[in-house]
Amino acid sequence: MSRSVNKIILVGNVGRDPDIHETQSGTTVAHLSLATNRRVSGSDEEAERTDWHRITFWNRLAQFAEDHIRVGARLYVEGRIEYDSYERDGVTIPTAEVHAREVVLLTPREAVVQAA
């Protein structure tokens, strides 16, 4: 059997404070939006495009997110990407979500606290 890899690394800025929940089994989960920027070449000039990523943290990482991550913070996130879909008004809407395995707060904590 061949080995496969599902790994994503993102460095970007938090778009909103983490949304913290607890599952029915008592597991803490946090969701947030992370923005990454990239240059897009147009016909005559370069433009910058922002991509938004939904990040999910579980257990101790969710607690870290609740305690330390705020809107505007710069993060390094490493994890795996999961694809799914849901139906709304008869239309299937695809989703993509990054389940974090590691997070590093690149913004000094003092700067995040002052900005909040």
Residue pairs with C-beta under 8 A, 6 or more apart in sequence:
6 80
6 81
7 78
7 79
7 80
8 77
8 78
8 79
8 80
8 81
8 98
9 76
9 77
9 78
10 34
10 36
10 53
10 55
10 75
10 76
10 77
10 78
10 98
11 36
11 74
11 75
11 76
11 77
11 106
12 34
12 35
12 36
12 37
12 53
12 74
12 75
12 77
13 34
13 35
13 72
13 73
13 74
13 75
14 32
14 33
14 34
14 35
14 69
14 70
14 71
14 72
14 73
14 74
14 75
15 32
15 33
15 34
15 35
15 52
15 71
16 32
16 33
16 71
17 32
17 69
17 70
17 71
17 116
18 30
18 31
18 32
18 57
18 62
18 65
18 66
18 69
19 30
19 31
19 32
20 28
20 29
20 30
20 62
20 65
20 66
21 28
21 29
21 30
21 31
22 28
22 29
23 29
27 58
27 59
28 58
28 59
28 62
28 63
28 66
29 56
29 57
29 58
29 62
30 56
30 57
30 61
30 62
30 65
30 66
31 54
31 55
31 56
31 57
32 54
32 55
32 57
32 65
32 69
33 52
33 53
33 54
33 55
34 52
34 53
34 55
34 75
34 77
34 98
35 50
35 51
35 52
35 53
36 50
36 51
36 53
37 48
37 49
37 50
37 51
38 48
38 49
38 51
39 46
39 47
39 48
39 49
40 46
40 47
40 48
40 49
53 96
53 98
54 95
54 96
54 97
54 98
55 77
55 79
55 97
55 98
55 100
56 97
56 98
56 99
56 100
57 64
57 65
57 100
57 103
58 99
58 100
61 100
61 101
61 103
64 103
65 103
68 105
68 109
68 112
69 75
69 103
69 105
69 112
70 112
70 113
70 115
70 116
71 115
71 116
72 107
72 112
72 115
73 105
73 106
73 107
73 112
74 105
74 106
74 107
75 103
75 104
75 105
75 106
75 107
76 102
76 103
76 104
76 106
77 98
77 100
77 102
77 103
78 100
78 101
78 102
78 103
79 98
79 99
79 100
79 101
79 102
80 98
80 99
80 101
81 96
81 97
81 98
81 99
82 96
82 97
82 98
82 99
83 94
83 95
83 96
84 94
84 95
84 97
85 92
85 93
85 94
85 95
86 92
86 93
86 95
87 93
105 112
